[in-house]
């Protein structure tokens, strides 16, 4: 029963947060924004976040596997993994900036 209540609470929370967005659509249309700008920005950040997360997961899995095979190389593997994760995350941030530029244009 608690799972059903949790699902109901999630649906109500989603509807409550979506209401202001639906009301803001008229203001965006009045400002001269094209609907496809919003779709393009959402698509860009969604794809970047999804594939960024996949890349981070694969990198982390490979690092864990490498540490499992050679525990003596923990230091260099960890440093390389952190740098790689930071670079992957920077690509997602670049996609966010591009999405903002799409919305500004």
C-alpha positions in Angstrom: 0.0 0.0 0.0 2.9 2.4 0.7 4.1 2.0 -2.8 0.8 3.1 -4.2 0.8 6.1 -1.9 4.4 7.0 -3.0 3.3 6.8 -6.6 0.3 9.0 -6.0 2.5 11.5 -4.2 4.9 11.6 -7.1 2.1 12.1 -9.6 0.7 14.9 -7.5 4.1 16.5 -7.1 4.7 16.4 -10.8 1.3 18.0 -11.6 1.9 20.7 -9.0 5.3 21.6 -10.5 4.0 21.4 -14.1 1.2 23.9 -13.5 3.4 27.0 -13.5 5.1 25.8 -16.6 1.9 25.5 -18.5 0.8 29.0 -17.4 4.2 30.4 -18.5 3.6 29.2 -22.1 1.5 32.2 -23.0 4.2 34.6 -21.7 6.8 32.9 -23.7 4.7 33.0 -26.9 4.1 36.7 -26.3 7.9 37.3 -26.0 8.3 35.9 -29.6 9.8 32.6 -28.7 9.4 29.8 -31.1 8.3 26.5 -29.6 11.0 24.6 -31.5 13.7 26.6 -29.6 12.5 25.0 -26.4 12.3 21.6 -28.0 15.8 21.9 -29.4 17.2 23.1 -26.1 15.5 20.3 -24.2 16.7 17.8 -26.8 20.3 19.0 -26.6 20.6 18.9 -22.9 18.7 15.6 -22.6 20.9 13.8 -25.1 24.1 15.3 -23.5 23.1 14.4 -20.0 22.0 10.8 -21.0 25.2 10.0 -22.9 27.4 11.9 -20.4 26.0 9.6 -17.7 26.6 6.5 -19.8 30.1 7.6 -20.5 30.7 8.3 -16.8 29.3 4.9 -15.9 31.5 3.1 -18.4 34.6 5.0 -17.3 33.9 4.2 -13.6 33.2 0.5 -14.4 36.5 0.3 -16.3 38.4 2.0 -13.5 37.0 -0.4 -10.9 37.8 -3.4 -13.1 41.4 -2.1 -13.6 41.8 -1.6 -9.9 40.5 -5.1 -9.3 43.0 -6.6 -11.7 45.9 -4.5 -10.4 45.4 -3.2 -6.9 48.9 -1.7 -6.9 48.0 0.8 -9.5 45.2 2.5 -7.6 46.8 5.9 -7.5 47.3 6.5 -11.2 44.0 4.8 -12.2 42.1 7.0 -9.7 43.7 10.2 -10.9 43.1 9.3 -14.6 39.5 8.4 -13.7 38.8 11.7 -12.0 40.3 13.7 -14.8 38.2 11.7 -17.3 35.0 12.1 -15.3 35.6 15.9 -15.1 36.1 16.1 -18.9 32.9 14.2 -19.5 31.0 16.5 -17.1 32.5 19.5 -18.9 30.9 18.3 -22.1 27.5 18.2 -20.5 28.1 21.7 -19.1 28.9 22.9 -22.7 25.6 21.3 -23.9 23.8 23.3 -21.1 25.5 26.5 -22.3 24.5 25.7 -25.9 20.9 25.1 -24.8 20.9 28.5 -23.1 22.3 30.0 -26.3 19.5 28.4 -28.3 16.9 29.8 -26.0 18.5 33.3 -26.1 18.6 33.3 -29.9 
